Amino acid sequence: MSDPIVDKIQSHPKYKELRAKRNPLGVTLTILMLIVYYGYVGLIAFDKELLARPIGEGVTTLGIPLGMGVILFTIAITVYYVYMANNKFDAMTEDLLKDVTK
């Protein structure tokens, strides 16, 4: 069964434009996150000596700031996606719904 509203939305040019902008962004951010996360895990698995190297004269090792970098990167790309969703994608969705519900 097919809903006529769903069909109308899916065939609308603004919906296609929304998908063309939203989907590549999601895929790009996902790939970046996977590279950063698995890169860090790969360092843990294959180069423990690098991560165990102390920074300066203290007891903090290189692994601590790199791990914090992974966390901060995750937060940064999440904030970026939320910003894009709230400022661009939501406006596009509202315009689409206005056109479809006329």
C-alpha distance (Angstrom), angle and dihedral (degrees) to the residues before:
residue distance angle dihedral
M1 . . .
S2 3.73 . .
D3 3.78 127.4 .
P4 3.82 112.3 -136.7
I5 3.82 91.6 -142.3
V6 3.80 91.1 53.8
D7 3.79 90.8 48.4
K8 3.80 90.6 48.7
I9 3.82 91.4 50.5
Q10 3.79 94.3 46.4
S11 3.78 93.0 50.4
H12 3.82 94.7 45.9
P13 3.85 115.6 108.7
K14 3.82 92.5 -133.8
Y15 3.80 90.3 56.9
K16 3.78 90.2 51.7
E17 3.81 89.7 48.9
L18 3.82 90.7 49.7
R19 3.78 91.6 51.1
A20 3.81 91.4 45.7
K21 3.81 90.2 56.7
R22 3.80 101.6 35.2
N23 3.80 102.0 44.5
P24 3.83 98.2 53.6
L25 3.80 90.3 48.2
G26 3.80 91.5 52.7
V27 3.79 92.6 46.9
T28 3.81 92.7 46.9
L29 3.81 93.7 49.6
T30 3.80 90.9 45.8
I31 3.80 92.2 52.0
L32 3.81 91.4 47.5
M33 3.80 90.9 50.5
L34 3.79 92.1 48.9
I35 3.80 91.5 50.1
V36 3.80 92.9 49.9
Y37 3.81 95.4 43.6
Y38 3.79 97.9 43.2
G39 3.79 90.4 40.9
Y40 3.79 89.0 58.1
V41 3.80 92.4 45.0
G42 3.81 88.6 48.0
L43 3.80 90.0 54.0
I44 3.78 89.5 50.7
A45 3.80 90.7 50.7
F46 3.79 101.0 40.9
D47 3.81 109.0 23.1
K48 3.78 109.1 34.7
E49 3.79 91.2 151.3
L50 3.81 91.6 62.2
L51 3.79 92.8 51.8
A52 3.81 91.7 43.9
R53 3.81 92.4 55.3
P54 3.82 109.4 116.5
I55 3.78 120.4 -122.0
G56 3.79 111.3 -129.0
E57 3.79 118.5 -41.3
G58 3.82 96.2 -37.1
V59 3.76 132.6 88.8
T60 3.80 96.0 -107.1
T61 3.79 112.5 113.1
L62 3.78 129.6 -149.2
G63 3.80 90.0 -106.1
I64 3.81 93.0 68.8
P65 3.83 98.0 60.9
L66 3.80 91.1 39.5
G67 3.81 90.1 53.1
M68 3.79 90.2 47.7
G69 3.80 87.6 49.4
V70 3.81 90.2 56.9
I71 3.81 90.1 51.5
L72 3.81 93.2 46.3
F73 3.81 91.3 47.1
T74 3.80 89.7 52.7
I75 3.80 91.0 50.8
A76 3.81 91.6 46.6
I77 3.80 96.0 52.6
T78 3.81 90.3 44.4
V79 3.80 90.9 52.8
Y80 3.81 89.7 47.2
Y81 3.82 92.8 51.4
V82 3.81 92.3 47.0
Y83 3.81 89.7 49.6
M84 3.80 91.3 50.9
A85 3.79 92.3 45.5
N86 3.80 94.0 48.8
N87 3.79 97.4 43.1
K88 3.80 105.0 33.1
F89 3.78 113.3 12.8
D90 3.82 96.1 44.7
A91 3.81 91.5 50.9
M92 3.79 90.3 49.1
T93 3.81 90.2 49.0
E94 3.81 92.0 50.6
D95 3.81 91.2 50.6
L96 3.78 89.8 49.0
L97 3.80 93.0 50.4
K98 3.81 91.4 48.0
D99 3.80 90.3 53.5
V100 3.79 94.6 45.3
T101 3.81 97.0 46.1
K102 3.82 95.1 50.7
